[in-house]
Amino acid sequence: MLFRKKRETRTYDRDTQKPVIRSSICTGEKVAGFQDIRTGKFTEVLLIRAPGDLEEFCRLYGIGADEISTQY
């Protein structure tokens, strides 16, 4: 176990941002990120290619899967 992956937790401003998954109706592509509550600006964080990617996003930011809304 010489090269172990660090278990880091990242943060976001819970007062001004909410976790969102943007999903394309045409292609089905999904992107996880954060949307500013006041302005509506979306910041992309991670492209979701497999269910494990969503789990990784939730783990990194300490988010429950039920806290994330989906936008089309």
Residue pairs with C-beta under 8 A, 6 or more apart in sequence:
8 60
9 59
9 60
9 61
9 62
10 60
10 61
11 61
12 19
12 34
12 61
16 36
16 37
16 38
17 34
17 35
17 36
17 37
17 43
18 34
18 35
18 37
18 69
19 32
19 33
19 34
19 61
19 63
19 67
19 68
19 69
20 32
20 33
20 34
20 35
20 42
20 68
20 69
20 70
20 71
21 30
21 31
21 32
21 48
21 54
21 68
21 69
21 70
21 71
22 30
22 31
22 33
22 42
22 44
22 70
22 71
23 29
23 30
23 70
23 71
23 72
24 30
24 72
25 72
29 47
30 47
30 48
30 54
31 44
31 45
31 46
31 47
31 48
32 44
32 45
32 46
32 47
32 48
32 53
32 54
32 57
32 68
33 42
33 43
33 44
33 45
33 46
34 42
34 43
34 45
35 41
35 42
35 43
35 71
36 42
36 43
45 57
46 53
46 56
46 57
47 53
48 54
48 57
54 65
57 63
58 64
58 65
58 68
